[in-house]
């Protein structure tokens, strides 16, 4: 394993801690049920974190990214965000069927996947911007 891969960027650690803390409050205070829109920023943040982890894990440092295309960055980021997002929605559907007898509405599932995708795409654009900025210096 590459030593660089063992040093998770601080921004990804902070993002995960913030998501976990906010999710803890949301569960405790029932924000997901009292504020129907609350899962939208949470899915966006989750998509950002998943795509950020995937891009960090699978791509070289910015100084070595001359040959990395935007489509590859986008594929890696969206692959992680959307892949895990789909798995999560499947998990929610199964748990919903087993506990309350029905899955979430299709509109909720599509909204969740949309915000996962927007989060992953945001990371791809941010990564491209940072890579180009680092390569100019």
Helices and strands as residue ranges (DSSP letters): G 3-6, H 10-29, H 31-34, H 38-58, G 62-64, H 70-99, H 106-136
